[in-house]
Amino acid sequence: MSLLPYPLLRPFLFRLDAEAAHELTLAQLERIQHTPLLALAAQPRIDDPLTLAGLRFPNRVGLAAGLDKNARCIDAWGALGFGFVEVGTVTPLAQAGNPKPRIFRLPQSRALINRLGFNNEGLAAFVANVRRSRLRAQGSSAASTASSCATASAQGTAPALVLGLNIGKNAATPIERASDDYLTALEAVYPYADYVAVNISSPNTQNLRALQSDAALEQLLATLAERRAELSAASGVRRPLLIKIAPDLDAEQIEAIAAALLRHGMDGVIATNTTLGRSAVQGQPHADEAGGLSGAPLLQASNAVVRALRQRLGPNFPIIGVGGVQSGADAQSKLEAGADLVQLYTGLIYRGPALVPEVARALASLPHPAPAR
Ligand SMILES: Cc1cc2nc3c(=O)[nH]c(=O)nc-3n(C[C@H](O)[C@H](O)[C@H](O)COP(=O)(O)O)c2cc1C
């Protein structure tokens, strides 16, 4: 168990503005991550290996995108026991995001509303941070592929965690030019990613979610697939591409997305981002703030999308389930809905780092999916 008692820290953090608490926590993690002090925060990494999309995940719990947008604390996340870590969303150019305040707590529902709007330091700073991480500096980014991890296990060393790099578009780029931003970002992160997550589902960048619909999705996925083929031929390494989608989709839209993912040879889907829905939090302070709602009220809606995707994508297509996981049982419900792996964000704010091994243990008790995944 971590020596940092989150139940004691939480009241102090919750007295601060939500974004200030977030910044303070990241700054402390960044400060200690390459020092012996990291041992104070360290937790066991539960051993529950799974090979998916050609990558060997040491366990089935990951950090969701958005908590570490600039990839500042990769090694600290590793020490908390995650099996995989997704950093970003990064956009080609640095941008400030929306005016503050832009993150709100809804403690009654263990939820957050955010409208950050991809505030981040841009690709150059992001890639520099990724390269500085011990995870990447230690060896090639292929360190977590199935074969090299198998070697690591045979030698008795723990397999490295899997690193996902999540990319998006700048707010100032017109939506018709969105693929230019995604291609720029894909090229820059490709050499350092174990997988690349393509975020087309943030509600806080105007029209971004329109990329999930027919013609726009076709064009974006075709463009990404083509550039990935070129990058893969040039480097000799084929990086998995995963698409991150919203929970606010009807059955027909999910069907169309699933068909497009298969048609364009995508390697997985991340479901879901935050919701625009407010029915579960109506009447609570901050419930009417603009932005995306995350946390406990998202669990069922997000699971429903996972279930629908699994039905349409068949048993072997990789699905990462995210949205509302705040206990081992919540995480198990995602796997029962059809996810292979889960990610956490808002649960960490309410439950603290102990949630990571708790979820990893709960999932380790469930059977693994068919080996073909
Ligand atoms: C403050 C905040 C910022 C987020 N930023 C991003 C982001 O930059 N990119 C992204 O793909 N998802 C982002 N997300 C969405 C999360 O990755 C996740 O999909 C969502 O919060 C649902 O999971 P949760 O209920 O465990 O928080 C953000 C979520 C929050 C709460």
Ligand as a Chemical Component Dictionary entry (heavy atoms), coordinates in Angstrom:
data_LIG
# 
_chem_comp.id                   LIG 
_chem_comp.type                 NON-POLYMER 
_chem_comp.pdbx_formal_charge   0 
_chem_comp.three_letter_code    LIG 
# 
loop_
_chem_comp_atom.comp_id 
_chem_comp_atom.atom_id 
_chem_comp_atom.alt_atom_id 
_chem_comp_atom.type_symbol 
_chem_comp_atom.charge 
_chem_comp_atom.model_Cartn_x 
_chem_comp_atom.model_Cartn_y 
_chem_comp_atom.model_Cartn_z 
_chem_comp_atom.pdbx_ordinal 
LIG C1  C1  C 0 -10.484 16.814 -16.443 1  
LIG C2  C2  C 0 -10.558 15.807 -17.536 2  
LIG C3  C3  C 0 -9.803  15.974 -18.700 3  
LIG C4  C4  C 0 -9.865  15.041 -19.729 4  
LIG N1  N1  N 0 -9.079  15.209 -20.836 5  
LIG C5  C5  C 0 -9.079  14.260 -21.812 6  
LIG C6  C6  C 0 -8.214  14.373 -22.917 7  
LIG O1  O1  O 0 -7.406  15.295 -23.039 8  
LIG N2  N2  N 0 -8.272  13.403 -23.878 9  
LIG C7  C7  C 0 -9.110  12.330 -23.781 10 
LIG O2  O2  O 0 -9.103  11.473 -24.677 11 
LIG N3  N3  N 0 -9.936  12.193 -22.723 12 
LIG C8  C8  C 0 -9.935  13.117 -21.740 13 
LIG N4  N4  N 0 -10.756 12.971 -20.659 14 
LIG C9  C9  C 0 -11.692 11.818 -20.606 15 
LIG C10 C10 C 0 -11.146 10.653 -19.793 16 
LIG O3  O3  O 0 -10.000 10.100 -20.403 17 
LIG C11 C11 C 0 -12.218 9.550  -19.671 18 
LIG O4  O4  O 0 -12.530 9.069  -20.966 19 
LIG C12 C12 C 0 -13.502 10.041 -19.012 20 
LIG O5  O5  O 0 -13.217 10.942 -17.974 21 
LIG C13 C13 C 0 -14.333 8.894  -18.442 22 
LIG O6  O6  O 0 -13.629 8.167  -17.473 23 
LIG P1  P1  P 0 -13.788 8.413  -15.875 24 
LIG O7  O7  O 0 -15.251 8.365  -15.566 25 
LIG O8  O8  O 0 -12.987 7.305  -15.243 26 
LIG O9  O9  O 0 -13.206 9.758  -15.600 27 
LIG C14 C14 C 0 -10.723 13.912 -19.621 28 
LIG C15 C15 C 0 -11.472 13.734 -18.455 29 
LIG C16 C16 C 0 -11.399 14.661 -17.419 30 
LIG C17 C17 C 0 -12.232 14.436 -16.174 31 
# 
loop_
_chem_comp_bond.comp_id 
_chem_comp_bond.atom_id_1 
_chem_comp_bond.atom_id_2 
_chem_comp_bond.value_order 
_chem_comp_bond.pdbx_ordinal 
LIG C1  C2  SING 1  
LIG C2  C3  SING 2  
LIG C2  C16 DOUB 3  
LIG C3  C4  DOUB 4  
LIG C4  N1  SING 5  
LIG C4  C14 SING 6  
LIG N1  C5  DOUB 7  
LIG C5  C6  SING 8  
LIG C5  C8  SING 9  
LIG C6  O1  DOUB 10 
LIG C6  N2  SING 11 
LIG N2  C7  SING 12 
LIG C7  O2  DOUB 13 
LIG C7  N3  SING 14 
LIG N3  C8  DOUB 15 
LIG C8  N4  SING 16 
LIG N4  C9  SING 17 
LIG N4  C14 SING 18 
LIG C9  C10 SING 19 
LIG C10 O3  SING 20 
LIG C10 C11 SING 21 
LIG C11 O4  SING 22 
LIG C11 C12 SING 23 
LIG C12 O5  SING 24 
LIG C12 C13 SING 25 
LIG C13 O6  SING 26 
LIG O6  P1  SING 27 
LIG P1  O7  DOUB 28 
LIG P1  O8  SING 29 
LIG P1  O9  SING 30 
LIG C14 C15 DOUB 31 
LIG C15 C16 SING 32 
LIG C16 C17 SING 33 
# 
